Amino acid sequence: MAEYLPISPTSGNLRAICPECSTLMHRRVTLLRLPVLSRVLELSVPLAIEHLIDSPNPSLDDTFGQEPSPHA
């Protein structure tokens, strides 16, 4: 199993766990190679990471700065 992490519109990194030593492995690939690689690897392509500033309704921490309730 490998995960494709886009870096630019045309390339990204493949990330997988080494079956021998369990460390993370990374390899830069072009987007055009993904169909070829998917023949020999089970690929996962995550949804784009949404930044908070791009979110139309960000989840705000409205308790920041308020007094904590007593535990009685």
C-alpha positions as CSV (number, residue, x, y, z in Angstrom):
1,M,0.0,0.0,0.0
2,A,1.4,3.4,-1.0
3,E,0.0,6.9,-0.6
4,Y,0.4,9.6,-3.2
5,L,0.9,13.1,-1.8
6,P,0.7,15.8,-4.4
7,I,3.3,18.5,-4.2
8,S,2.7,20.3,-7.5
9,P,0.1,19.9,-10.3
10,T,2.4,17.5,-12.1
11,S,4.3,15.6,-9.4
12,G,4.2,14.3,-5.8
13,N,5.6,11.9,-3.3
14,L,4.8,8.2,-2.8
15,R,4.9,7.3,0.8
16,A,4.8,3.7,2.0
17,I,6.0,1.6,5.0
18,C,8.9,-0.7,4.3
19,P,7.8,-4.3,4.8
20,E,11.3,-5.3,6.1
21,C,12.0,-2.6,8.7
22,S,8.7,-0.7,9.1
23,T,10.2,2.7,8.4
24,L,8.6,5.2,6.0
25,M,9.9,5.3,2.4
26,H,9.4,8.3,0.1
27,R,9.9,8.5,-3.6
28,R,9.2,11.5,-5.9
29,V,7.0,10.6,-9.0
30,T,5.2,12.4,-11.8
31,L,1.5,12.3,-12.0
32,L,1.7,10.6,-15.4
33,R,3.4,7.5,-13.8
34,L,0.5,6.8,-11.3
35,P,-1.4,4.6,-13.7
36,V,1.6,2.4,-14.3
37,L,2.5,2.2,-10.6
38,S,-1.1,1.4,-9.7
39,R,-0.7,-1.9,-11.6
40,V,1.9,-3.1,-9.1
41,L,0.9,-1.1,-6.0
42,E,-2.3,-0.4,-4.2
43,L,-2.3,3.4,-4.3
44,S,-4.2,5.7,-2.1
45,V,-4.7,9.3,-3.2
46,P,-6.0,11.5,-0.3
47,L,-8.3,14.4,-0.9
48,A,-6.7,17.7,-1.0
49,I,-5.8,19.2,2.3
50,E,-8.0,22.1,3.1
51,H,-6.4,25.0,4.9
52,L,-8.4,26.7,7.6
53,I,-8.2,30.0,5.8
54,D,-9.8,28.4,2.7
55,S,-12.7,26.9,4.6
56,P,-16.0,28.7,4.3
57,N,-17.1,27.8,7.9
58,P,-14.0,27.3,10.0
59,S,-14.4,25.6,13.3
60,L,-13.5,28.2,15.9
61,D,-12.4,27.6,19.5
62,D,-14.9,30.0,21.1
63,T,-13.9,28.9,24.6
64,F,-10.4,30.4,24.3
65,G,-9.8,33.1,26.9
66,Q,-12.8,32.1,29.1
67,E,-12.5,31.0,32.7
68,P,-12.6,27.3,33.3
69,S,-15.6,25.9,35.1
70,P,-15.0,24.8,38.7
71,H,-15.0,21.0,39.4
72,A,-17.2,20.8,42.4
